[in-house]
Amino acid sequence: MNDFFQTDIISIRDFNKEKLETVFSATDKIIQMNPNERRELARGKTLGYLFFEPSTRTRLSFQAAMASLGGTSLGIADASSSSTKKGESLADTVHIMSLYSDVLVLRHPLDGSSRFAAEISSKPLINGGSGTEEHPTQAIQDLFTIIREKKKIDGLKIGVAGDLKYGRTVYSLLYALSNYNVDVHLISPESLKIRSDSTYDIKKRLKYKESSSLEEHIDEFDVLYVTRIQKERFPDEEEYLKVKGSYTIGLDLVKKMKDDAIILHPLPRVDEISTDVDETKQAKYFKQAQYGKDTRAALLALILNENSF
C-alpha cells in the first residue's frame, strides 16, 4: 500500500525528502507508461474541481492529468456561475462536490481555505492554491523540473526573484527546498520581501540571503525562479504601481547567466520575462508547465490507487 492513498495534499510542509522522491519516481513512471496502461489508473473515477480564483495552468493541468489516467472531471471554473453567487457557503459547496467526486482540488483566495475544506470533504482534497499561503502541487512540479533539467537539487545555487511577500508559490518552493542542501538567494523590492511571520520554520532548515539587486548575482545561479508581482493581492494600487516592473529578464541578463542555468516561472507572466527570452536554452518555464500535468497525474494516481503502480 502506498502512503498517499486517500490522503489530502494541503501543505508541502507535510512532505519530507522521501515523500517528494516517491512522487518524482511516480511521475517518471507516468511519463514512461504505455497510454493504455496509464488510462487504467483512474478509470471510472471523477475529479471535482472548485476554483474560486482565476486559473489556467493549475485547473487545466489537473483536468488533463485526470483525462490521461482515464478519469473524468467536473466542477466550478468560475465562482460567479456557481451557487456561491446565491450565498451558498464554501462548506456546503465542498460537501456537495465530495458526493459527486472521488478526489477534489480547491483554489480559494482565503488563507486556511484548503485545510478547512479538507475537514468538510468526505473525499481526499488537494490544495490548488490557498490565499497567500501555499501552492503545494506547484512546488512539486518546480522541484521535478529542476531534477529533470539539472539532474539534481543538492548543491545548486537558486535565485528567487519578484513578489516574495504575496507569492504563495515562493513559500511552497522554499518549504520544499528545505529538504535539500541548496544555496538560496531571495531578490525583491524592499516592500515585497518575504514575510518574516511565515518563514519561522524555513529559517530553522534553510539558509538564505536577501537583496534587491538581481543583476549583481545573476551569473552565480544554476536556477533562477522568477515570480510575477501580483497586482490582485495588493491592498492599495498605489503600492503596486511603485514596484510594478521592478525586474525584467531580457536577453541582456540571460547573456550574463551560466551557460547551463535554467529560468523557471510558475506563470502567468506579465512583463517580468521578455518574450525574446523564450527561445533561449535557459528558458524552461513552458517545459515546467508540461511537467505540471505529469506531476499532478502522479499525485492523482497515488491518491486513487491503494497499491503502487
Summary of the structure (lengths in Angstrom):
residues: 309
radius of gyration: 19.1
end to end distance: 10.0
largest distance: 54.6
contacts: 1053
relative contact order: 0.17
helix: 45%
strand: 16%
